[in-house]
Amino acid sequence: MSKRTSLRLGAILIFSVTLFLTAGAARVLAQGPAGSGAAAAAQENSPHSLNPMKWLKKDPDSTQPAANRPDIEKKLTPKLRASGLLAPAATATDACASFSELDECLAVLHASHNLGVNFVCLRAVVSGVHSSTDLSGCKAVDGDNPVALNKAIRLFKPDVNAKREAKNAEQQAAEDLAAAGE
């Protein structure tokens, strides 16, 4: 038997074994689960499901649509103006345009008001968006990357407990959103 023939026979043998194992495995998988608990595992809502999406618990309120952001901003604008967080001519929509999340914007508004920091400067640092407004008076605005609120507070007011102030501002923002109906 020549070397060439033995190589052919080896290749055919390997191909045949691979084909046999693949076809055999497909038939076994098509049969479904077997053994103790097989009936429970085959049910759709079984805790033994191999689908990771079924492992996640759904919040019962998650099926209800959240209120529309422009509507919430319209509800918040008069309250924010009355508490001095917004200027008389400003709106929550304009102030929060650079934020993807409204609660983050409200937290920045509260932090700037509580600490006496310029909102435009703090907004630019936290959101990473440098709008067309003049930022020349903002000493800590130097990069385009967003910064966490507590780190931004530390940049402007290094003598305060930035973590506590950020948490306080976030709590005030959550209260504002709850009052607005979100």
C-alpha positions in Angstrom: 0.0 0.0 0.0 1.4 3.3 -1.1 1.8 6.4 1.0 -0.8 8.2 -1.1 -3.4 5.5 -0.7 -2.9 5.4 3.0 -3.4 9.1 3.2 -6.7 8.9 1.2 -8.0 6.1 3.5 -7.1 8.1 6.6 -8.8 11.2 5.2 -11.9 9.2 4.3 -11.9 7.5 7.7 -11.7 10.9 9.5 -14.4 12.4 7.4 -16.7 9.4 8.0 -16.2 9.5 11.8 -16.9 13.3 11.8 -20.0 12.9 9.8 -21.3 10.0 11.9 -20.7 11.9 15.2 -22.4 15.1 13.8 -25.4 13.3 12.5 -25.7 11.2 15.7 -25.5 14.3 17.9 -28.2 16.0 15.9 -30.6 13.1 16.5 -29.9 13.1 20.2 -30.5 16.8 20.5 -33.8 16.5 18.5 -35.2 14.2 21.2 -35.3 16.8 23.8 -34.5 16.5 27.5 -34.6 13.1 29.2 -34.3 11.8 32.7 -35.8 13.1 36.0 -37.4 16.5 35.6 -37.5 16.3 31.9 -41.2 17.3 31.7 -40.5 20.4 33.9 -37.5 21.4 31.8 -39.5 21.1 28.6 -42.1 23.6 29.9 -41.8 27.2 28.7 -41.5 28.9 32.1 -39.3 26.3 33.8 -36.6 27.5 36.1 -34.3 25.0 34.4 -34.6 26.7 31.0 -31.3 27.2 29.1 -32.6 30.5 27.7 -30.9 33.3 29.8 -33.7 35.8 29.0 -36.0 33.6 31.1 -33.7 33.8 34.1 -34.4 37.5 34.4 -37.3 38.6 36.6 -39.5 41.2 35.0 -40.7 44.1 37.1 -44.5 44.2 37.1 -44.4 47.9 36.4 -42.0 47.7 33.5 -44.8 46.9 31.1 -46.3 50.4 31.7 -44.8 53.1 29.5 -42.9 55.8 31.2 -44.2 59.4 30.9 -42.8 61.3 27.9 -39.7 63.4 28.7 -41.0 66.7 27.2 -44.1 66.4 29.3 -42.1 65.9 32.5 -39.8 68.8 31.6 -42.9 71.0 31.1 -44.2 70.0 34.5 -40.8 70.6 36.1 -40.0 74.0 34.6 -42.3 76.1 36.9 -41.2 74.2 40.0 -37.5 74.6 39.2 -38.0 78.3 38.5 -39.9 78.8 41.8 -37.1 77.1 43.8 -34.4 79.2 42.0 -32.8 76.3 40.2 -33.7 77.8 36.8 -33.6 81.4 35.7 -37.0 83.0 35.0 -36.6 82.7 31.2 -35.0 79.3 31.2 -36.8 76.0 30.7 -35.9 72.5 31.9 -35.8 71.4 28.2 -33.1 73.9 27.3 -31.1 73.2 30.5 -31.2 69.5 30.1 -30.7 69.2 26.4 -27.1 67.9 26.7 -28.1 65.0 29.1 -29.5 61.7 28.0 -31.1 61.1 31.4 -33.3 63.7 33.0 -32.5 62.6 36.5 -28.8 63.3 35.9 -29.6 66.8 34.7 -31.8 67.5 37.7 -29.0 66.2 40.0 -26.6 68.6 38.4 -29.1 71.5 38.8 -29.5 70.7 42.5 -25.8 70.3 43.1 -25.0 73.6 41.3 -27.7 75.4 43.4 -26.7 73.8 46.7 -23.0 74.5 46.3 -23.1 77.8 44.4 -21.4 76.4 41.4 -22.1 77.8 37.9 -24.6 75.3 36.3 -23.2 75.8 32.8 -19.7 74.8 34.0 -20.9 71.8 36.0 -23.2 70.7 33.2 -20.3 70.8 30.7 -18.0 68.7 33.0 -20.7 66.1 33.9 -22.2 65.7 30.4 -19.0 66.1 28.5 -20.9 68.3 26.0 -19.5 71.8 25.4 -22.3 73.7 23.9 -22.1 77.1 22.2 -22.3 78.8 25.5 -19.2 80.6 26.8 -17.1 78.3 29.0 -14.1 80.6 29.4 -15.0 81.3 33.0 -15.1 77.6 33.9 -11.8 76.7 35.4 -12.4 72.9 35.4 -13.7 72.4 31.9 -10.9 70.9 29.9 -11.9 67.6 28.4 -14.8 66.2 26.3 -15.2 63.1 28.4 -18.1 63.0 30.9 -17.2 63.0 34.5 -19.3 61.5 37.4 -21.1 64.2 39.5 -19.1 63.6 42.6 -15.8 64.0 40.7 -17.1 67.1 39.1 -18.1 68.5 42.4 -14.6 67.7 43.7 -13.1 69.7 40.8 -15.1 72.8 41.7 -15.4 72.5 45.5 -12.5 70.4 46.8 -13.3 71.4 50.4 -16.8 69.7 50.5 -17.7 66.1 50.9 -18.3 65.5 47.2 -19.8 62.1 47.5 -22.4 63.2 50.1 -23.3 66.3 48.1 -23.7 64.2 44.9 -25.9 61.8 46.8 -28.0 64.6 48.2 -28.5 66.2 44.7 -29.4 62.8 43.3 -32.0 62.3 46.0 -33.5 65.8 45.4 -33.6 64.9 41.6 -35.5 61.7 42.4 -38.0 63.6 44.6 -38.5 66.1 41.7 -39.2 63.3 39.3 -41.6 61.6 41.7 -43.5 64.8 42.2 -43.7 65.3 38.4 -45.3 61.9 38.1 -42.5 59.7 36.7 
